[in-house]
Amino acid sequence: MNITVIIAASLRTFTNRTPEVRLQADTVREALQALTDEYPEAARGLYDENGDLRDFVSIYVGDRDIRSLKGLRTELQEGDEIYLIPAIAGGACESVISTERMKAVTIEEKEIRRYSNHLQLKELSIKGQKRIMAGHVLVAGIGALGGVVAERLAAAGVGTIGLADAETVTPESLQTQTIHSTRDVDRPRVSSAKDRLKKLNPQVTAVVHQEKLTADNIEDILADYDIVVDASDNFVSRYLINDACVLQEKPEVFGAMYQTEGYVTVLGGKDSPCLRCLYPSPPPVGIVPTCSASGVVNTLPGILGAMMATEVIKLLTGNGEPLIGRMLTVDIWNLRYHMVHTAKDSGCAVCGTSPSIRAVQDMDYEDFCGLREDPNEEPIGSIDPEELARRLENNEAITIVDVREPHERAIHKFPGTLIIPIGQLARRQKELDPGIDTVFVCKEGKRSILAIRTLREAGYTGPMLTLKGGFDAAAQIIFPNEGAWL
Ligand SMILES: [Zn+2]
C-alpha cells in the first residue's frame, strides 16, 4: 500500500526537517520500520532503549489513534495517512504563570469549598488552582462563545477576566448568548457580562474594555493579560488579535463556529502555528457569513466554549495536552470529531523566519480583509431602505434580486423579487435588465457586495446597488404592516 507518514514539527529533527514521508507498508509496524530504515535517527525519537514505542508519541491512522485499533498491527489501506503526533503532557507544556506568581496566591478557607472540585483533582490540586487564580485572561468578543468561556473561567476562579466588546445585547442573541438575559437587551454586552460574572463569583475581577479592538488600542489592552481568547465574529478582529498575540508572544485560544460545526485550537504560542500559518488570508467578503447571518444551533457555543475554557485552564496550569499544533473540528449534527494536525509555516508573514509584519500598525486590517474599497475598483453603490420603499411605491422600474439562502427566505419573504443564488448569478445575468437599476438583497448587506463583484467579473455592465443593511434593516420599512414573519 502507498502510505504517507506525516511528522509533527517537534519530531522533524529526526527526519531532516521532512514533514511528510511517502512509503510502502501494509501495517503500522511496517510503516514505522520503513520510516526508520530511511531515517535511522527517527528510531531514537520513536523507541526507547528497550525498543518499545515511546508513549509521548501518539500514532494516528487518519483520525484514529492506533491504540483504539490494533496498535502496531493495524492494517493500512491504500492512500492512508499516518500522523505522528507527540503528546505534550508534562514538561512540554509550561504554565504561563510563573512559580512566583503562583506562590503569591493564597487560598482562603471559604475558597477551599468553592474550588474543591479542582483541589481534589490530581491534575490540578492546590498548585493548579493557584495558577488559575493568578491568571489574567482576556476574552475578545462577549457573544455566544465568549460568554460561555467567560462564565466557565469565572466559576473556575480565574483571577482577572478582561471582557472586550463594543456591541449591545439584542433580542436575537438571547438564544445563543446565555451569559445575557432578557432584561439585558440594549445594554452593552460587557456590562451585562460583568454583572453576570460578579454574581457567579465575586472573587473574580472583571475588567471591561467597551471598545472595538483596533491596531491603535490592542497592544495596550493585551499587555495586562497572560492568555487571549479569540471569540470574535469577524476576520478583521481575528487577524488583528492573532498578530498582536504573536508579537507579544501570548498564547491565543481560538474558537470559531458555523451553523452546526466548529473549530478549536491554540495559536500563537512559542511552538504553535498562528492563524496566518493556517490561513494566510481571509476569505473574500461575503463568502463565509457570520453567525448572525447564517444561524447556529444554540448548543454548539456551549460545547465549543467549554472546550476553549478548558484550553485556557490547561495553559494556565501547564497541565494536560493543549491543542498546540492540533485543531479539533467538531460537527455536532452528525457527531463527528476530527483532529487535524497544524504546523508552523516558516514563510508566515507574522511568525515566520523573516516576517513582514513587525507591528500591528504595519497592517491595514480592513483593507486586508477586503472591507476597504479598492481605489481601482468602481465604488459599489447602495440604496437606503427608505429610498427603495419610495421607489416601489411609485412603481418605478427596478429589479430586486434576492440572493439569500432558501431557509432565510422561508422565514422572511420579500415578495416580487428575482431569486438568484450568488453561484448562479453569472450564468443567469440575462434575466437582468441593464437598462434599469438592479438592487441586491441579502440578510445584512455583505453578500450583496459579493453578488455585485461576481456580476462585474462576469461582464455585466448594468447599474447595480446593494440594499443598505440588507433585509434585516429593510423589513420594517418596506413591509411595515406585516408584523408576523413566520
Ligand atoms: Zn504564523
Boltz pocket constraint, residues with backbone or C-beta under 6 A from the ligand:
constraints:
  - pocket:
      binder: B
      contacts: [[A, 273], [A, 274], [A, 275], [A, 276], [A, 277], [A, 278], [A, 344], [A, 345], [A, 348], [A, 349], [A, 350], [A, 351], [A, 352]]
      max_distance: 6.0
